[in-house]
Amino acid sequence: MPRTVDLDKRRELLADVATVLARTGLIDTSLRALAAELNTSARMLVYYFGSKEQLILEVLNRQQRAAIPQTSEVELPTSIAAHRQWCFEDWHACTQGERRDTLRIVEQVFGAACGRDSPYREYTWETLTLLTRNSRARLLALGMPVHVAETRSRIALAAFQGMLIEYFTAPDPSYVDDTFRRFVDEFLLAPFPPVDQESEPETRSG
């Protein structure tokens, strides 16, 4: 008769794994080394999760996805000032707050997902797509034209990832905070034409 999975133990392991990987790194930590950090065995981790890759994906799906709402559930800003404040609060949560450790793992997974047969490819694509859609919804709520909201959302997400890597690796990350503030004001929320002023390019004849 197969053993019954201890769900409480499983949840405890997932929480502990996130803490360890945020400190030791994804690439340099084997399943055996991870088990040693958790005072358990590699065999036990395989029993609960199957493989190191599946374990990491479960950690991310449990913690990171829980912090990202579906687009239909996004709280839309009522003003540029409100969205600006949200951007800074979100940045703080990602770099110094409750999401920091999970994002240290996420950035490593995104890099590993570039391998042609990476087990992280689907997770990474779905996560980036959802984040882009959420950003686009927020910018559309501010009155941005569709193509402006789409372009700024994609560029902002790419820049955000780059700045997170800088923040997590810089000897003094304070300058990255300043760069992020300027990026929000000078690009993401820079003046844009009202939607009702959009028009198709004129077609010249002759």
NORUR-V656667 format. One record per residue. N is the residue number from 0. RES is the residue in one letter. SS is DSSP state (H for helix, E for strand, C for the rest). OMEGA is omega in radians with two decimals (none if undefined). Layout:
N | RES | SS | OMEGA
N | RES | SS | OMEGA
//
This chain:
0 | M | C | -3.10
1 | P | C | 3.12
2 | R | C | 3.09
3 | T | C | -3.14
4 | V | C | 3.09
5 | D | C | -3.05
6 | L | H | 3.10
7 | D | H | 3.11
8 | K | H | 3.14
9 | R | H | 3.12
10 | R | H | 3.12
11 | E | H | 3.12
12 | L | H | 3.14
13 | L | H | 3.13
14 | A | H | -3.12
15 | D | H | 3.13
16 | V | H | 3.13
17 | A | H | -3.14
18 | T | H | -3.11
19 | V | H | -3.10
20 | L | H | 3.10
21 | A | H | -3.13
22 | R | H | -3.01
23 | T | H | -3.12
24 | G | C | -3.05
25 | L | C | -3.00
26 | I | C | -3.01
27 | D | C | -3.09
28 | T | C | 3.11
29 | S | C | 3.10
30 | L | H | 3.13
31 | R | H | 3.13
32 | A | H | 3.11
33 | L | H | 3.12
34 | A | H | 3.13
35 | A | H | 3.11
36 | E | H | -3.07
37 | L | C | -3.10
38 | N | C | 3.07
39 | T | C | -3.12
40 | S | C | 3.08
41 | A | H | 3.12
42 | R | H | 3.13
43 | M | H | 3.12
44 | L | H | 3.09
45 | V | H | 3.12
46 | Y | H | -3.09
47 | Y | H | -2.96
48 | F | H | 3.08
49 | G | C | -3.12
50 | S | C | 3.11
51 | K | H | -3.12
52 | E | H | 3.12
53 | Q | H | 3.10
54 | L | H | -3.14
55 | I | H | 3.12
56 | L | H | 3.10
57 | E | H | 3.08
58 | V | H | -3.10
59 | L | H | -3.14
60 | N | H | -3.13
61 | R | H | -3.02
62 | Q | H | -3.04
63 | Q | H | -3.13
64 | R | H | 3.11
65 | A | H | -3.11
66 | A | H | -3.12
67 | I | C | -3.14
68 | P | C | 2.97
69 | Q | C | -3.04
70 | T | H | -3.13
71 | S | H | -3.10
72 | E | H | -3.11
73 | V | C | 3.06
74 | E | C | -3.03
75 | L | C | -3.14
76 | P | C | 3.12
77 | T | C | 3.13
78 | S | C | 3.08
79 | I | H | 3.14
80 | A | H | -3.14
81 | A | H | 3.14
82 | H | H | 3.09
83 | R | H | 3.13
84 | Q | H | 3.12
85 | W | H | 3.13
86 | C | H | -3.11
87 | F | H | 3.11
88 | E | H | 3.12
89 | D | H | 3.10
90 | W | H | -3.14
91 | H | H | 3.13
92 | A | H | -3.11
93 | C | H | -3.05
94 | T | H | -3.08
95 | Q | C | -3.05
96 | G | C | -2.97
97 | E | C | -3.11
98 | R | C | -3.01
99 | R | H | -3.05
100 | D | H | 3.12
101 | T | H | -3.12
102 | L | H | 3.02
103 | R | H | 3.11
104 | I | H | -3.11
105 | V | H | -3.12
106 | E | H | 3.10
107 | Q | H | 3.11
108 | V | H | 3.12
109 | F | H | 3.11
110 | G | H | 3.14
111 | A | H | -3.11
112 | A | C | -3.12
113 | C | C | 3.06
114 | G | C | -3.03
115 | R | C | -3.11
116 | D | C | -3.08
117 | S | C | 3.07
118 | P | C | -3.11
119 | Y | C | -3.03
120 | R | H | -3.09
121 | E | H | 3.12
122 | Y | H | -3.09
123 | T | H | -3.12
124 | W | H | -3.13
125 | E | H | -3.14
126 | T | H | 3.13
127 | L | H | 3.12
128 | T | H | 3.14
129 | L | H | 3.14
130 | L | H | 3.11
131 | T | H | 3.12
132 | R | H | -3.13
133 | N | H | 3.11
134 | S | H | 3.13
135 | R | H | 3.13
136 | A | H | 3.14
137 | R | H | -3.12
138 | L | H | 3.06
139 | L | H | 3.13
140 | A | H | 3.11
141 | L | C | 3.12
142 | G | C | 3.11
143 | M | C | 2.99
144 | P | C | -3.06
145 | V | H | -3.07
146 | H | H | 3.10
147 | V | H | 3.13
148 | A | H | -3.14
149 | E | H | -3.11
150 | T | H | -3.11
151 | R | H | 3.13
152 | S | H | -3.13
153 | R | H | -3.14
154 | I | H | -3.14
155 | A | H | -3.13
156 | L | H | 3.11
157 | A | H | 3.14
158 | A | H | -3.14
159 | F | H | 3.12
160 | Q | H | 3.13
161 | G | H | 3.14
162 | M | H | 3.06
163 | L | H | 3.11
164 | I | H | 3.09
165 | E | H | -3.09
166 | Y | H | -3.08
167 | F | H | -3.08
168 | T | H | -3.09
169 | A | C | 3.06
170 | P | C | 3.09
171 | D | C | -3.04
172 | P | C | -3.07
173 | S | H | -3.14
174 | Y | H | 3.11
175 | V | H | 3.05
176 | D | H | 3.14
177 | D | H | 3.11
178 | T | H | -3.14
179 | F | H | 3.12
180 | R | H | -3.13
181 | R | H | 3.11
182 | F | H | 3.13
183 | V | H | -3.07
184 | D | H | -3.01
185 | E | H | 3.11
186 | F | H | -2.99
187 | L | H | -3.09
188 | L | C | 3.09
189 | A | C | -3.13
190 | P | C | -3.14
191 | F | C | -3.13
192 | P | C | 3.08
193 | P | C | -3.12
194 | V | H | -3.07
195 | D | H | 3.09
196 | Q | H | 3.11
197 | E | C | 3.09
198 | S | C | 3.09
199 | E | C | 3.11
200 | P | C | -3.13
201 | E | C | 3.09
202 | T | C | -3.12
203 | R | C | 3.11
204 | S | C | 3.07
205 | G | C | none
//
